[in-house]
Amino acid sequence: MFLFTSSPSNRPLYTGQDKVQDVLVTLAILCIPVLLLGKPVYLYVTSRRRPRQRARLDRYTSLTEETEALINVAEADIENADDDSEETVNMGDVFIKQAIHTIEYCLSCISNTASYLRLWALSLAHAQLSEVLWSMVLRQAFRMPSYAFSVAVFAAFAFFAVLTVAILLVMEGLSAFLHALRLHWVEFQSKFYSGSGVLFVPFSFSLLDLETLGP
């Protein structure tokens, strides 16, 4: 997909698959500058907008007491935001940190996607073991002479069935399940979770303040 090529031996699953893949890869590439510049540009725009908000609030003179109270609260919030931004926000540091996070995220996407190839390797091992059990066990019984054919097939099939259930179904199935579980837990869920020290609180109506909801 990332090479924008197609193989004649690999038949498409549906009509227009190549175009859909090209669009998805293009969108994924276009998301990289958004990840890199989104937060710095947002902080830069909001930092320049706060002085304009303060000047707009200063133009209002004839106001009621309730509106004046709201304006005072808004001015206090703007001043606090300005103080926090002057103390903590540094556009150079923000851009460097965002660049580091973008590079780390892009590399993790590539490496984590490649990690799913281990399931493909397990499927190849499963197919090879099936071929070995067929050629080394059951196929040998079909080569027996006619008088010993029934007994050989009975014994070979019993041995073949035990190995198939024990190795292919139990061991290989458990291995594939554990690998898939690990891939989902580590590679997939790491895109949506970061241990930032904030306790997760699930949504519940009992935690809502009924007075704030209104009638």
C-alpha positions in Angstrom: 0.0 0.0 0.0 2.8 2.5 0.9 4.6 1.7 -2.3 1.5 2.5 -4.4 2.1 -0.7 -6.4 -0.1 -3.7 -7.2 0.9 -7.3 -7.9 -0.8 -9.2 -10.7 -0.6 -12.4 -8.7 -2.4 -10.8 -5.7 -6.1 -10.5 -6.8 -8.0 -7.6 -5.3 -10.8 -8.4 -2.8 -13.2 -5.9 -4.3 -13.5 -3.5 -7.2 -11.5 -0.3 -6.7 -9.3 -1.7 -3.9 -6.2 0.0 -5.3 -7.9 3.5 -5.3 -9.2 3.0 -1.7 -5.7 2.0 -0.5 -4.1 5.0 -2.2 -6.6 7.4 -0.6 -6.1 5.8 2.9 -2.3 6.0 2.6 -2.5 9.6 1.3 -4.7 10.6 4.3 -2.3 8.9 6.7 0.6 10.9 5.2 -1.3 14.1 5.4 -2.0 13.5 9.1 1.7 13.8 9.9 2.0 17.6 9.4 -1.3 18.0 11.4 0.3 16.0 14.3 3.5 18.1 14.0 2.0 21.6 13.7 -1.5 21.3 15.2 -0.7 22.0 18.8 2.0 24.7 18.3 -0.3 26.6 15.8 -3.2 26.3 18.2 -1.2 27.7 21.2 0.2 30.5 19.0 -3.2 31.6 17.9 -4.8 31.4 21.3 -1.9 33.4 22.9 -2.4 36.2 20.4 -6.2 36.1 20.8 -6.2 36.8 24.6 -5.0 40.5 24.3 -7.8 41.1 21.7 -10.3 39.6 24.1 -9.2 41.9 26.9 -9.4 45.0 24.6 -12.9 43.9 23.5 -14.0 43.7 27.1 -12.6 47.1 28.0 -14.8 48.8 25.3 -18.1 47.9 27.2 -18.9 50.8 29.7 -22.7 50.8 30.2 -23.4 47.4 31.7 -25.7 45.9 34.3 -24.3 44.6 37.5 -24.7 41.0 36.4 -23.0 41.6 33.1 -20.2 43.4 34.9 -19.7 40.5 37.2 -19.4 38.1 34.2 -17.0 40.5 32.5 -14.8 40.6 35.7 -14.8 36.8 35.8 -13.8 36.7 32.1 -11.0 39.2 32.7 -9.7 37.2 35.6 -9.7 34.1 33.5 -7.8 35.9 30.7 -5.3 37.3 33.2 -4.7 33.9 34.8 -4.4 32.3 31.3 -1.9 35.0 30.3 0.1 34.5 33.5 0.1 30.7 33.0 1.1 31.1 29.3 3.9 33.5 30.1 5.3 31.1 32.7 4.8 27.8 31.0 4.3 28.2 27.3 7.4 28.4 25.2 6.8 28.0 21.5 10.2 26.5 20.9 9.8 23.9 23.6 6.3 23.1 22.4 7.4 22.6 18.8 10.4 20.4 19.9 8.2 18.2 22.2 5.5 17.9 19.5 8.2 16.9 16.9 9.4 14.2 19.3 5.9 12.9 19.9 5.1 12.9 16.2 8.3 11.0 15.3 7.7 8.5 18.1 4.0 8.0 17.1 4.8 7.5 13.4 7.6 5.0 14.2 5.4 3.1 16.7 2.6 2.9 14.0 5.0 1.3 11.6 6.6 -1.0 14.1 3.3 -2.0 15.7 1.7 -2.7 12.4 4.7 -4.8 11.4 4.3 -6.7 14.7 1.0 -8.2 13.4 3.1 -10.1 10.9 3.8 -12.6 13.7 0.2 -13.9 13.2 1.0 -14.4 9.6 4.1 -16.4 10.6 2.0 -18.5 13.0 -0.4 -19.3 10.1 2.6 -20.4 8.0 3.8 -22.6 10.8 0.3 -24.0 11.2 0.2 -24.9 7.5 3.6 -26.5 7.6 2.8 -28.6 10.6 -0.4 -29.7 8.9 1.6 -30.7 5.8 4.1 -32.6 8.0 1.4 -34.5 9.9 -0.3 -35.5 6.6 2.9 -36.5 4.8 4.6 -38.2 7.7 1.7 -40.0 9.3 -1.5 -40.5 7.4 0.0 -40.6 3.9 2.3 -43.4 4.9 -0.7 -45.5 5.9 -2.2 -45.2 2.4 1.0 -46.7 0.9 0.6 -50.0 2.9 -0.3 -53.2 1.0 -4.0 -54.1 0.6 -4.1 -56.7 3.4 -2.7 -54.3 6.0 -4.4 -51.2 4.7 -7.4 -51.2 7.1 -5.3 -51.7 10.2 -2.7 -49.2 9.2 -5.2 -46.5 8.3 -7.0 -47.1 11.7 -3.8 -46.7 13.7 -2.4 -43.9 11.6 -5.7 -41.9 11.7 -5.8 -42.3 15.5 -2.2 -41.0 15.8 -3.0 -38.3 13.3 -6.1 -37.2 15.2 -4.3 -37.0 18.5 -1.4 -34.9 17.1 -3.8 -32.7 15.2 -5.9 -31.9 18.3 -2.9 -31.6 20.7 -0.5 -29.7 18.5 -2.5 -27.8 15.9 -5.7 -27.1 17.7 -4.5 -26.7 21.3 -0.9 -25.5 21.2 -1.2 -23.5 17.9 -4.6 -22.1 18.8 -3.4 -21.0 22.3 -0.3 -19.5 20.8 -2.2 -17.5 18.2 -4.7 -16.4 20.9 -2.0 -15.2 23.2 -0.2 -13.4 20.4 -3.4 -11.7 19.2 -4.2 -10.7 22.8 -0.7 -9.2 23.3 -0.9 -7.3 20.0 -4.3 -5.9 20.9 -3.2 -4.9 24.4 0.2 -3.4 23.6 0.2 -2.3 20.0 -3.4 -1.3 19.4 -4.5 0.1 22.7 -1.2 2.1 23.1 -2.7 4.4 20.4 -5.5 5.5 22.7 -3.9 5.4 26.2 -0.9 7.0 27.8 -0.1 6.6 31.5 -0.2 10.3 32.5 -1.2 9.7 36.1 -4.8 10.7 35.8 -7.2 8.2 37.3 -9.8 6.9 34.9 -13.4 7.5 36.0 -16.0 5.7 34.0 -19.2 7.6 33.0 -22.0 7.3 35.4 -25.2 9.3 35.9 -24.9 9.0 39.6 -21.8 11.2 39.5 -23.6 14.0 37.8 -24.9 16.9 39.8 -28.7 16.9 39.3 -28.9 20.7 40.0 -26.7 21.5 37.0 -28.8 19.4 34.6 -31.9 21.7 35.0 -35.5 20.6 34.6 
